[in-house]
Amino acid sequence: DGGPGLVPPDGVSYDFLAQTIGDHDIWHMGWGPYLPNAALHLTRPLPVVGMTAEVLLDIAPARRLALSQSAAVAALCLAFGALLFLATERRRALSEANILLERQVGKRTEALHASNAELRRAQADLVQAGKLSALGQMSAGISHELNQPLMAIRSFAENAVQFMARDTPDRAVENLSRISEMADRMARIIQNLRAFARQESVPQTRVDVTGVLASALELTESYLRDADVTLVYAPPDAPVWVRGGEVRLGQVFVNLITNAADAMVGRDTRRLNIDIATPDDVTVRFCDTGPGIEMPDKVFDPFYTTKSVGGTSGMGLGLSISYGIVQSFGGQISGSNRDGGGAEFQVKLEPAETVDVAA
């Protein structure tokens, strides 16, 4: 028929289809087991012999290779898609976990803030209770300190009236001046009491440690006198500024002074030495002639006390409260036994010039 292909000798025609794909000529034929069903038909001229070579290449291996490659690519795409899906799911799970964690952290943070607020209120109440306890312990001496000038004022007033009646105004003026001095003394005592008992609104400020110590000594003056304690203290000539709170720092000093007086009860020598050292930091030392500290490493633990049950017994919170107060100022408080006997407490405070505090 003049078309492409071969004609068997018996003249029987078999199925044949020629297909052109691009530049390739593909033959589809059913000419027996020795020829491929689908083949790539190639021709090449042979000018030397004056003939044309024709070749039929079976496309089945190429098709199988293409299918294998397609399957491999499909498998890789499927694996990549699976990995991408897993990564997406993992990312979504992590995002949900992060959101849940942030919610939990937010709730815990709010609870922590509330707990901290409650803790601060409890600490403030504990400090206030410690101050009131100290005032109660010193109430008898303070009452005496107020009654004494009141009686003196009454006596000086009666004397002034008599001197005026006798027409001796100079003596009357002298008695009136003594009344003014007694009134000033009472005003200082009451002022110290009001300052000591009030709740301190400013947590930290710039305070003169010598002035705070002078107020504490004035509050405990009668307490030391009743305990027959000799005070040895030479105040510095100039103010010593430290970081702290005037009221709470005064409570620390009052606690240390009254504890030293209680520790020396029944001792032959009852002497309290106080000094202020200012090399690098400011250190206030309280040295007594008592029996010393039985367990120095536990002296600042809550409810630790060596006082016996009685008029001067305590709950063991004074030094623990003092420890927390000094720590809140950025300072340190320590207690130890002296080589010559007795106890020594040191209160180290930061100088006010090294910190940014309100004047």
C-alpha positions in Angstrom: 0.0 0.0 0.0 3.1 2.2 -0.1 2.8 3.0 3.7 5.4 2.5 6.3 6.0 -1.0 7.6 6.8 -4.5 6.3 4.7 -6.9 4.3 5.0 -10.6 5.2 5.7 -13.1 2.5 2.3 -14.7 2.6 0.8 -11.3 2.0 -1.3 -11.2 5.1 -1.6 -7.8 6.6 -1.2 -7.3 10.4 -2.3 -4.4 12.7 -0.1 -1.4 12.2 -0.2 2.2 13.4 2.5 4.9 12.9 2.5 7.9 15.3 4.7 10.9 15.3 5.5 12.4 18.7 7.7 15.5 18.3 10.6 14.4 16.1 10.2 10.8 16.9 8.4 8.2 14.8 6.6 5.5 16.9 5.3 2.3 15.3 2.6 0.2 16.9 2.4 -3.2 15.4 1.5 -6.8 16.1 4.0 -8.7 13.9 4.9 -11.6 16.1 7.1 -12.3 19.2 10.3 -11.2 17.5 9.3 -7.6 16.9 8.2 -5.1 19.6 4.6 -4.1 19.8 5.6 -0.5 20.1 8.9 0.7 18.8 10.8 3.8 17.9 11.5 3.8 14.2 14.9 5.2 13.3 16.4 5.5 9.8 20.0 6.3 8.9 21.3 6.6 5.3 24.3 4.4 4.3 25.7 6.2 1.3 28.8 4.0 1.0 26.7 0.9 0.2 23.8 2.9 -1.2 21.3 1.7 1.3 19.2 3.0 4.2 19.3 1.4 7.6 16.1 1.1 9.6 16.1 0.3 13.3 13.2 -0.5 15.6 13.9 0.2 19.3 11.5 -1.2 21.8 10.0 1.6 23.9 8.8 -0.7 26.7 12.1 -0.3 28.8 12.0 3.5 28.4 8.3 3.4 29.4 9.1 1.3 32.4 12.0 3.6 33.3 9.7 6.6 32.9 7.0 5.0 35.0 9.6 4.1 37.7 10.9 7.7 37.7 7.4 9.0 37.8 6.6 6.7 40.7 9.8 7.8 42.5 8.9 11.4 42.0 5.4 10.8 43.1 6.7 9.0 46.2 9.0 11.8 47.0 6.3 14.4 46.5 4.0 12.3 48.7 6.7 12.0 51.4 7.5 15.7 51.2 3.8 16.4 51.4 3.5 14.1 54.4 6.5 15.8 56.1 5.0 19.2 55.3 1.7 18.1 56.7 3.3 16.8 59.9 5.4 20.0 60.2 2.2 22.0 59.8 0.4 19.9 62.3 3.3 20.1 64.7 3.5 23.9 64.3 -0.2 24.2 64.9 0.1 22.0 68.0 3.0 24.0 69.2 1.1 27.2 68.6 -1.9 25.9 70.5 0.5 24.7 73.3 2.1 28.2 73.4 -1.2 29.9 73.6 -2.3 27.6 76.4 1.1 28.1 78.2 0.8 31.8 77.9 -2.7 31.7 79.4 -1.4 29.6 82.2 1.6 31.8 82.8 -0.7 34.9 82.8 -2.9 33.2 85.4 0.1 32.2 87.5 1.5 35.7 87.2 -1.7 37.2 88.4 -1.8 34.8 91.2 1.8 35.5 92.0 1.2 39.2 92.0 -1.7 38.7 94.3 0.3 36.4 96.6 3.2 39.0 96.7 0.7 41.7 97.6 -0.7 39.5 100.4 2.9 38.7 101.5 3.9 42.4 101.6 0.8 43.2 103.6 1.5 40.3 106.0 5.1 41.5 106.3 4.0 45.0 107.0 1.5 43.7 109.6 4.2 41.6 111.2 6.6 44.6 111.3 3.8 46.7 112.9 3.1 44.0 115.4 6.8 43.9 116.3 6.8 47.6 116.9 3.7 47.5 119.1 5.2 44.6 121.0 8.3 46.6 121.6 6.3 49.6 122.8 4.4 47.3 125.1 7.6 46.0 126.5 8.9 49.6 127.1 5.5 51.0 128.2 6.4 51.1 131.9 9.6 53.1 131.3 7.9 55.4 128.8 5.1 56.1 131.2 7.8 56.9 133.8 9.6 59.2 131.4 6.3 61.1 130.8 5.2 61.2 134.5 8.5 62.5 135.7 8.5 65.8 133.7 4.7 66.2 134.4 5.4 66.1 138.1 8.4 68.5 137.6 6.2 70.9 135.6 3.6 70.9 138.4 6.3 71.6 141.0 7.9 74.4 138.9 4.5 76.0 138.2 3.7 76.1 142.0 7.1 77.5 142.7 6.6 80.2 140.0 3.3 81.3 141.6 5.0 81.6 145.0 7.9 83.6 143.6 5.5 85.9 141.8 3.6 86.4 145.1 7.0 87.2 146.8 7.8 89.7 144.1 10.8 87.8 142.9 10.2 87.6 139.1 13.7 86.4 138.3 13.2 83.2 140.2 9.7 82.8 138.6 11.2 83.2 135.1 13.8 80.5 136.0 11.0 78.1 137.0 9.0 78.9 133.9 12.1 78.2 131.8 12.4 74.8 133.5 8.8 74.2 132.6 9.5 74.9 129.0 12.4 72.5 129.0 10.3 69.8 130.5 7.6 70.4 127.9 10.1 70.1 125.1 11.4 66.8 126.5 7.8 65.4 126.7 7.2 66.6 123.1 10.3 64.8 121.9 9.3 61.6 123.7 5.7 61.8 122.2 7.1 62.6 118.8 9.4 59.6 118.9 6.5 57.4 120.0 4.3 58.6 117.2 7.0 58.1 114.6 7.9 54.7 115.9 4.3 53.4 116.0 3.2 54.8 112.6 3.2 52.8 109.4 6.0 54.0 107.2 4.7 55.0 103.8 8.0 55.6 102.1 9.9 52.3 101.7 13.4 53.8 101.3 14.8 57.2 101.7 17.9 59.0 102.7 18.2 59.0 106.5 20.7 60.1 109.1 21.7 57.0 111.0 22.9 59.1 114.0 19.5 60.7 114.3 17.7 57.4 114.1 20.0 55.9 116.7 19.5 59.0 119.0 15.7 58.5 118.8 16.0 54.8 119.6 18.2 55.6 122.6 15.8 58.2 123.8 12.9 55.6 123.6 14.9 53.0 125.4 16.6 55.3 128.0 14.4 54.3 130.8 14.5 50.6 129.8 18.3 50.7 130.1 18.2 52.6 133.3 15.7 50.1 134.9 18.0 47.2 133.8 21.0 49.1 135.3 22.8 49.0 132.0 25.7 51.4 131.3 25.6 52.9 127.8 28.9 53.7 126.1 28.2 55.7 122.9 30.0 58.6 121.3 27.9 59.9 118.4 29.7 61.2 115.4 30.0 65.0 115.0 28.4 65.0 111.5 25.3 63.2 110.1 25.9 59.8 108.5 23.5 59.3 105.6 22.4 55.8 104.7 19.8 54.1 102.6 16.8 53.0 104.7 13.5 53.9 106.3 13.6 56.0 109.4 10.8 54.2 111.3 11.8 50.7 110.4 15.5 51.3 111.0 14.6 52.7 114.4 12.7 49.5 115.1 15.9 47.5 114.3 17.9 49.6 116.8 15.2 49.4 119.5 15.1 45.6 119.1 18.9 45.3 119.4 19.1 47.6 122.4 16.3 46.0 124.4 17.6 42.5 123.5 21.0 43.4 124.8 19.5 44.8 128.0 17.5 41.6 128.5 20.5 39.4 127.8 22.5 41.1 130.6 19.9 40.6 133.3 21.6 39.1 136.4 25.2 39.8 135.1 27.7 41.5 137.3 28.8 43.8 134.5 26.0 45.3 132.4 27.5 47.5 129.7 26.3 48.2 126.2 28.8 49.6 123.7 27.5 51.2 120.5 29.7 52.7 117.8 29.3 53.7 114.1 32.1 52.8 111.7 32.3 54.4 108.2 35.2 52.9 106.2 33.5 51.7 103.1 29.9 51.0 104.2 28.2 52.2 107.4 28.4 49.7 110.2 26.5 50.1 113.5 27.8 47.7 116.2 26.1 46.7 119.4 28.3 44.9 121.9 27.0 43.7 125.3 28.5 41.9 128.3 25.9 39.2 128.4 26.3 35.4 128.1 26.7 35.5 124.3 24.7 33.7 121.6 24.1 30.0 122.1 23.3 29.3 118.4 24.6 32.1 116.2 23.5 30.4 113.0 19.8 30.3 114.2 19.6 33.6 116.0 17.7 35.2 113.1 15.3 32.3 112.6 11.6 33.0 113.3 10.4 32.0 116.8 14.0 31.4 118.0 14.4 32.9 121.4 16.6 32.3 124.5 14.4 34.4 126.8 12.7 32.5 129.6 9.0 32.8 130.2 8.3 35.9 132.2 8.0 39.6 132.0 10.7 40.0 129.3 9.8 36.8 127.4 9.3 37.1 123.6 8.1 35.2 120.7 11.4 35.2 119.0 10.3 37.4 116.1 12.2 40.6 116.9 15.5 39.6 115.3 13.8 37.9 112.4 11.8 41.1 111.7 15.0 43.1 112.0 16.8 40.8 109.5 14.0 41.3 106.9 14.0 45.1 107.4 17.8 45.4 107.0 17.7 43.1 103.9 15.0 45.3 102.4 17.4 48.2 102.6 20.1 46.3 100.8 22.1 45.9 104.0 23.2 43.0 106.2 22.8 42.1 109.9 24.9 39.6 111.7 25.4 38.3 115.2 28.4 36.7 116.8 30.1 36.0 120.1 33.0 38.2 121.2 36.3 36.8 122.3 36.1 38.5 125.7 32.5 37.3 126.3 29.2 38.8 125.3 27.4 39.2 122.0 28.0 41.5 119.1 25.5 42.5 116.5 26.5 44.4 113.4 24.1 46.3 111.1 25.8 47.1 107.8 24.0 49.7 105.7 24.6 51.2 102.2 25.8 54.9 102.2 23.1 57.1 100.7 25.6 58.7 98.3 26.1 55.5 96.4 22.4 55.0 95.6 19.7 57.1 94.0 17.3 57.8 96.8 15.0 60.7 97.6 16.5 63.4 99.8 
